[in-house]
């Protein structure tokens, strides 16, 4: 094994360096993972551009919160049998002791925000050291390229759990990006009566038909189906999509918001919210239970993120890779770094 390990350091917005140092050693309760693949999402682009809220990033930082890999060393107190296991891991470094953690809501930990790839070194590197308690081991034959998308899949699993879909319901997904298409797969497994995807990019919306959606619409066409859906899962984070999602829901329906909204987004009409008796939930990150849900769906073959990957780059081409994310090109899906 090499005695050196590379990492992609964002020293401050717009400035990055590929550095090389000793292979990190896991401490007590930790494991070292050899990274197989790491996804780049808009949050990583925000870190690089300097647009992420200062409370949710700590420079300098090695980004990379969507990843998969293989455990190649364990620290004191960790089961040696984990060595050689393919794995993913939760990003939030929840304390495990506060009231929210003890009730299972680890994504609401009151100890303060702490997340791999934002406040702790992430997976844009050859190796990653992570607490063993956060691991979700995979099957021995798991596709690690596809498994790198289990972090966004866990976020969608949190949304599906919050929305509590039932067979035979009418369901809409707003947005056909990575989150939206993962949502389609998980929601199709519930056997809805209708599953509609709405996205202004007709090509992206149409992709959802291959993932289990019954219908693809652009927003102008969606006006015809306002008030129709039992459950609406919003995944886009565009300025108007939270309000739009509420208009799509039937009276007494449920809406789950997963998109990351920027300041200035259009608010939800409180009159409509009240008169329609809507239940609105939001999702930020994923709890341990949502991670388990996503990993089970992946292992069972109900979730296959592999077709979402359109580009793969080595660490040396990070600048080229991150420029693709958020470029608006409908042919760009998930972009991976492959250390």
C-alpha positions as CSV (number, residue, x, y, z in Angstrom):
1,X,0.0,0.0,0.0
2,X,1.2,3.5,-0.7
3,X,2.6,5.5,2.2
4,X,1.1,8.7,0.8
5,X,-2.4,10.0,0.4
6,X,-3.8,12.9,-1.7
7,X,-6.5,15.3,-0.8
8,X,-8.3,18.2,-2.5
9,X,-8.1,21.2,-0.2
10,X,-10.3,24.3,-0.7
11,X,-8.3,26.8,1.2
12,X,-10.8,29.6,0.7
13,X,-13.5,30.3,-1.9
14,X,-12.1,29.9,-5.4
15,X,-8.7,28.6,-4.2
16,X,-7.9,24.8,-4.1
17,X,-4.8,22.7,-4.1
18,X,-4.2,19.0,-4.5
19,X,-1.9,18.1,-1.6
20,X,-0.1,14.9,-0.6
21,X,0.8,13.7,2.8
22,X,1.1,10.5,5.0
23,X,-1.8,8.1,4.9
24,X,-4.0,9.1,7.8
25,X,-4.3,6.7,10.7
26,X,-7.6,6.0,12.4
27,X,-7.9,6.8,16.1
28,X,-9.9,5.0,18.8
29,X,-13.4,4.2,17.5
30,X,-12.5,5.3,13.9
31,X,-12.0,3.5,10.6
32,X,-10.0,4.5,7.5
33,X,-11.7,4.2,4.2
34,X,-10.1,4.0,0.8
35,X,-12.4,6.2,-1.2
36,X,-13.8,4.6,-4.4
37,X,-16.0,7.5,-5.7
38,X,-17.2,10.8,-4.4
39,X,-20.1,12.8,-5.8
40,X,-20.1,16.6,-6.4
41,X,-23.3,18.4,-5.6
42,X,-24.5,22.0,-5.5
43,X,-23.5,22.3,-1.9
44,X,-19.9,21.5,-2.9
45,X,-20.1,24.1,-5.6
46,X,-21.4,26.6,-3.0
47,X,-18.4,25.8,-0.8
48,X,-16.0,26.4,-3.7
49,X,-17.7,29.6,-4.8
50,X,-18.0,30.9,-1.2
51,X,-21.8,31.0,-1.3
52,X,-22.5,28.6,1.5
53,X,-23.7,30.1,4.8
54,X,-20.7,30.6,7.0
55,X,-22.3,28.6,9.8
56,X,-22.2,25.5,7.6
57,X,-18.6,25.4,6.4
58,X,-15.2,25.7,7.9
59,X,-12.3,26.7,5.7
60,X,-9.8,25.3,4.8
61,X,-11.8,22.1,4.1
62,X,-11.6,18.9,2.1
63,X,-15.1,18.7,0.6
64,X,-16.9,15.4,-0.2
65,X,-20.0,14.3,1.7
66,X,-21.3,11.9,-1.0
67,X,-19.0,8.9,-1.2
68,X,-18.4,5.2,-1.1
69,X,-15.3,3.1,-0.4
70,X,-13.7,0.2,1.4
71,X,-12.5,0.1,5.0
72,X,-8.8,-0.6,4.9
73,X,-7.8,0.0,8.6
74,X,-9.6,0.2,11.9
75,X,-8.7,2.0,15.1
76,X,-8.7,0.8,18.7
77,X,-12.0,-0.6,19.9
78,X,-13.3,-1.2,16.4
79,X,-14.3,-4.7,15.1
80,X,-11.4,-5.9,12.9
81,X,-14.0,-7.7,10.7
82,X,-14.9,-4.4,9.2
83,X,-11.6,-4.4,7.3
84,X,-12.3,-5.0,3.7
85,X,-16.0,-4.1,3.9
86,X,-17.5,-1.9,1.2
87,X,-19.3,0.9,2.9
88,X,-20.9,4.3,3.0
89,X,-21.4,6.5,6.1
90,X,-23.6,9.2,7.6
91,X,-22.3,12.7,7.1
92,X,-23.7,14.4,10.2
93,X,-21.4,13.9,13.2
94,X,-24.3,13.7,15.6
95,X,-23.4,13.6,19.3
96,X,-25.6,10.6,20.1
97,X,-26.3,12.0,23.6
98,X,-28.7,14.9,23.3
99,X,-32.5,14.5,23.5
100,X,-33.0,14.6,19.7
101,X,-30.3,12.0,19.0
102,X,-31.7,9.7,21.8
103,X,-35.1,9.9,20.1
104,X,-33.6,8.9,16.8
105,X,-33.6,12.3,15.1
106,X,-29.9,12.5,14.6
107,X,-30.2,15.1,11.8
108,X,-31.6,17.5,14.5
109,X,-28.7,17.0,16.9
110,X,-28.6,20.0,19.3
111,X,-24.8,19.8,19.9
112,X,-24.3,22.0,16.8
113,X,-23.7,21.5,13.1
114,X,-20.8,19.2,12.3
115,X,-20.6,17.4,8.9
116,X,-18.1,15.4,6.9
117,X,-17.0,17.5,3.9
118,X,-18.0,20.8,5.4
119,X,-16.6,21.1,8.9
120,X,-14.5,17.9,8.8
121,X,-12.3,16.5,6.1
122,X,-14.3,14.9,3.4
123,X,-13.9,12.3,0.6
124,X,-12.3,14.4,-2.2
125,X,-9.2,12.4,-1.2
126,X,-7.6,9.0,-1.5
127,X,-8.5,8.2,2.1
128,X,-11.1,9.3,4.7
129,X,-11.1,8.8,8.4
130,X,-14.6,8.5,9.9
131,X,-16.2,7.3,13.2
132,X,-17.1,3.6,12.9
133,X,-20.5,4.3,14.5
134,X,-21.5,6.2,11.3
135,X,-20.8,3.4,8.9
136,X,-23.5,1.6,6.9
137,X,-21.7,-1.5,5.5
138,X,-22.8,-2.7,2.0
139,X,-23.0,-6.1,0.4
140,X,-19.7,-7.6,-0.7
141,X,-20.7,-7.2,-4.4
142,X,-22.1,-3.7,-4.0
143,X,-21.5,-1.3,-7.0
144,X,-19.4,1.4,-5.3
145,X,-19.8,3.8,-8.3
146,X,-23.6,3.7,-7.7
147,X,-23.2,3.7,-3.9
148,X,-21.6,7.1,-3.9
149,X,-25.1,8.5,-4.4
150,X,-26.5,6.9,-1.3
151,X,-26.1,10.2,0.6
152,X,-28.6,12.1,-1.6
153,X,-30.7,8.9,-1.6
154,X,-30.7,9.0,2.2
155,X,-32.0,12.6,2.1
156,X,-34.8,11.4,-0.2
157,X,-35.4,8.5,2.1
158,X,-36.0,11.0,4.9
159,X,-38.5,12.8,2.6
160,X,-40.3,9.6,1.8
161,X,-40.5,8.6,5.4
162,X,-41.8,12.1,6.3
163,X,-44.4,12.0,3.5
164,X,-45.6,8.5,4.4
165,X,-46.8,7.5,0.9
166,X,-49.4,4.8,0.6
167,X,-50.2,2.4,-2.3
168,X,-52.7,3.9,-4.7
169,X,-52.1,7.5,-3.9
170,X,-51.4,10.3,-6.5
171,X,-47.9,11.6,-6.0
172,X,-45.9,14.4,-7.7
173,X,-42.2,15.1,-7.6
174,X,-41.1,18.7,-8.3
175,X,-37.6,18.7,-9.9
176,X,-35.8,16.1,-12.0
177,X,-32.3,16.5,-10.8
178,X,-30.5,13.9,-8.8
179,X,-32.8,14.2,-5.8
180,X,-35.9,14.1,-8.0
181,X,-34.9,11.0,-9.9
182,X,-33.9,9.2,-6.8
183,X,-37.3,10.2,-5.3
184,X,-39.1,8.7,-8.3
185,X,-37.4,5.3,-7.8
186,X,-38.2,5.1,-4.1
187,X,-41.8,6.4,-4.6
188,X,-42.4,4.0,-7.5
189,X,-41.7,1.1,-5.2
190,X,-44.8,2.1,-3.1
191,X,-47.1,1.5,-6.1
192,X,-48.8,4.9,-6.5
193,X,-51.8,5.3,-8.7
194,X,-50.1,8.2,-10.4
195,X,-46.5,9.4,-10.2
196,X,-45.9,12.7,-12.0
197,X,-42.6,14.6,-12.4
198,X,-42.4,18.3,-13.0
199,X,-39.3,20.1,-14.3
200,X,-38.9,23.1,-16.6
201,X,-36.3,21.1,-18.6
202,X,-38.4,18.8,-20.6
203,X,-35.5,16.5,-21.3
204,X,-34.8,16.0,-17.6
205,X,-38.5,15.5,-16.8
206,X,-38.7,12.9,-19.5
207,X,-35.8,11.0,-18.0
208,X,-38.1,10.2,-15.0
209,X,-40.2,8.0,-17.2
210,X,-37.4,5.5,-17.3
211,X,-37.2,5.5,-13.5
212,X,-40.8,4.7,-12.8
213,X,-42.8,7.9,-13.3
214,X,-46.1,7.7,-15.2
215,X,-46.0,11.3,-16.5
216,X,-43.6,14.1,-17.1
217,X,-44.7,17.8,-17.3
218,X,-43.2,21.2,-17.5
219,X,-44.5,23.9,-15.1
220,X,-46.8,25.4,-17.6
221,X,-48.5,22.0,-18.0
222,X,-48.6,21.5,-14.2
223,X,-51.1,24.3,-13.8
224,X,-53.8,21.9,-15.1
225,X,-53.2,19.5,-12.2
226,X,-53.1,21.9,-9.3
227,X,-54.9,20.5,-6.2
228,X,-54.6,16.9,-7.5
229,X,-52.0,15.1,-5.5
230,X,-52.1,13.4,-2.1
231,X,-48.3,13.8,-1.7
232,X,-45.9,16.3,-3.3
233,X,-42.2,15.9,-2.8
234,X,-40.2,19.1,-3.7
235,X,-36.6,18.5,-4.7
236,X,-35.5,21.5,-6.8
237,X,-34.9,24.4,-4.3
238,X,-35.8,26.9,-7.0
239,X,-37.3,30.3,-5.9
240,X,-40.9,29.3,-6.5
241,X,-41.0,25.6,-6.0
242,X,-42.0,25.5,-2.4
243,X,-45.1,27.6,-3.1
244,X,-45.7,25.6,-6.3
245,X,-45.6,22.3,-4.5
246,X,-48.3,23.4,-2.1
247,X,-50.5,24.4,-5.0
248,X,-50.2,20.9,-6.5
249,X,-51.4,19.2,-3.3
250,X,-55.0,18.4,-2.8
251,X,-56.9,19.8,0.3
252,X,-55.6,17.8,3.3
253,X,-52.6,16.7,1.3
254,X,-48.9,16.4,2.3
255,X,-45.9,18.4,1.0
256,X,-42.3,17.6,1.8
257,X,-39.6,20.1,0.9
258,X,-36.1,18.8,0.3
259,X,-34.6,21.5,-1.9
260,X,-32.0,23.9,-0.5
261,X,-33.6,27.3,-0.9
262,X,-31.7,30.6,-1.2
263,X,-32.7,33.8,0.4
264,X,-35.5,35.5,-1.5
265,X,-37.4,32.3,-2.4
266,X,-41.1,32.8,-2.8
267,X,-43.0,32.1,0.5
268,X,-45.9,29.7,0.9
269,X,-49.3,31.5,0.9
270,X,-50.5,31.2,4.5
271,X,-54.1,31.6,3.4
272,X,-53.9,28.7,1.0
273,X,-52.0,26.7,3.6
274,X,-54.7,27.2,6.2
275,X,-57.7,26.8,4.0
276,X,-56.3,23.7,2.3
277,X,-55.3,22.1,5.7
278,X,-51.9,21.0,4.2
279,X,-49.3,19.2,6.2
280,X,-45.9,20.6,5.2
281,X,-42.6,19.0,6.3
282,X,-39.0,20.0,5.4
283,X,-35.9,17.8,5.3
284,X,-32.2,18.9,5.8
285,X,-29.8,15.9,5.7
286,X,-30.8,12.5,6.8
287,X,-31.2,10.6,10.1
288,X,-29.7,7.2,10.8
289,X,-33.1,5.7,10.1
290,X,-33.2,7.3,6.7
291,X,-29.7,6.1,5.9
292,X,-30.8,2.5,6.8
293,X,-33.9,2.9,4.6
294,X,-31.8,4.0,1.6
295,X,-29.2,1.3,2.0
296,X,-31.9,-1.4,2.3
297,X,-33.6,-0.2,-0.8
298,X,-30.2,-0.2,-2.6
299,X,-29.4,-3.7,-1.5
300,X,-32.8,-5.0,-2.5
301,X,-32.5,-3.5,-6.0
302,X,-35.3,-1.0,-5.5
303,X,-32.9,1.9,-5.9
304,X,-30.3,2.0,-8.6
305,X,-28.5,5.4,-8.8
306,X,-26.0,4.2,-11.4
307,X,-27.8,5.6,-14.4
308,X,-27.7,9.1,-12.9
309,X,-23.9,9.3,-13.2
310,X,-22.9,11.1,-16.4
311,X,-19.3,12.3,-15.8
312,X,-16.3,10.9,-13.9
313,X,-13.0,12.7,-13.2
314,X,-9.8,12.1,-11.3
315,X,-8.9,14.4,-8.4
316,X,-6.5,16.3,-10.6
317,X,-9.4,17.6,-12.8
318,X,-11.5,18.9,-9.9
319,X,-11.8,22.4,-11.4
320,X,-13.2,21.0,-14.6
321,X,-15.6,18.7,-12.7
322,X,-17.0,21.3,-10.3
323,X,-17.6,23.7,-13.3
324,X,-20.1,21.2,-14.7
325,X,-22.2,21.1,-11.5
326,X,-24.9,23.7,-11.7
327,X,-24.0,24.6,-15.3
328,X,-27.6,24.1,-16.4
329,X,-26.6,21.6,-19.1
330,X,-29.5,19.1,-19.3
331,X,-27.0,16.4,-20.3
332,X,-25.1,16.8,-17.0
333,X,-26.3,14.5,-14.3
334,X,-24.2,13.4,-11.3
335,X,-20.5,14.2,-11.5
336,X,-18.1,11.9,-9.7
337,X,-14.5,12.2,-8.6
338,X,-12.6,8.9,-8.7
339,X,-9.5,9.1,-6.5
